[in-house]
Amino acid sequence: MDPDSVKSTLSNLAFGNVMAAAARDYQKEMLAKDKADDATAANEEVDLDELMDDPELEKLHAERIAALKKEAEKRQVLKRQGHGEYREISEGDFLGEVTGSERVICHFYHREFYRCKIMDKHLKALAPLHLDTKFIKLDAENAPFFVAKLAVKTLPCVILFRNGIAFDRIVGFQDLGSKDDFTSRALENLLKRKGIIDERKNNDTEEDDDDDTEQGRSRNVRSSTLQDSDSD
């Protein structure tokens, strides 16, 4: 036999043995990995079962469910009391509305006054975002008794009530930069500082600005007295 042929055959056999050994080692490694994965999965299942049976976890879950249920019930009660929307009321409804909720914002307005319409728009945007506070408005012309009783002399006038007692007010736009193009956020921050609304729980909605901002910039309108128009 040709010596070179014999050498080549032996070399091929040796290479074949190496490959076979490598294949066996790889197979062993894969089997070991599968067993380890199965053991980990089994441990995870056991851990999950243990967690599901954990009395502390069950207690926390029950407390969370109870809190959510209580919050939902509270929201329903507030909505029945007129919270969550910006509503117009009559003079006859006024006392019942301001004494029927812990916190109430009431806008005394005139239908023809431009700045009252601006305030309307911002209060309407904020009312659904602050369910704990009631937002209402009252036509000053149709409420002479309470206009006199509360000394409302300049419109718009937003009076803040806590437990039926007026404790603060926003007269015109003096606290809002004395300009018409303030934002709903600016009014919201002012109301928070005055303590009539809380920080929003969900801040994913920005009420930044309004469609008629440019119109607001173009008109420099003074707050008006009850006797005067609000246009220049």
C-alpha positions, 0 to 999 in steps of 0.5 A: 500500500502506498505510504502516503495513502496509509498516512492520509487514511489514518489522519482522516480516522483521527479527525473523525474520532475528534469530531465524534468526541466533540459531538458527544460532548456537545450532546452532553452539554445540551442535555445538562442545559435542558435539565438545568432549565427544567429545574429552574422552571420547577423552582419558579413554579414553586416560588409562584405557588408560595407567593399565591399562598402568602397571607401577606400578599393576599391581604395587600391584594384585598386592601388594594381592591377595597381601596379601588372600590371605595374610590369608585364609590366616592367618585359616584357620590361626587358626580351625583352632587354635581362634581366633574362638570362646570354647571350653571345654577340659579340664585335659588340653587346657590345655597344648596350648591355651596353648602352641599360640598366641601369645596366649591368654586363659583363664577359670578359672570355676565353673559355679555362680558368677554372676560367672563367668557374666557374664565368660563372656558378655563373653568370648564376645562378644569372641572373634569380634572378636579372631581373633589371640587365643585365648579359652578357659575351664576349669572350676576344679573339674575342673582342680585341678593347674593351679589350684594351679600358677597360684595361682588362688584367686578366681573368676572368674580370667582369666589371660593367656598370651603364648607359653605364659607367664602374664604377667597376670591379671584377678581378679574385677571389681576392674579393672572398677569392682568392679561387675557391670554393666560392658560388653563394651567396658570389658573389651575396653579392659582387655584391650587395655591389658594387651596381650593383644588389639589394636585392632579393625580393624573397629569397626562392631560395638559390644558395648555392652550386655547384656540383663541389665544391670538384673539386674547392677545389682540384685545386688551380688555379691562375687568368690568364693573357690574354697570359697565361693559367689559369692552374698551 
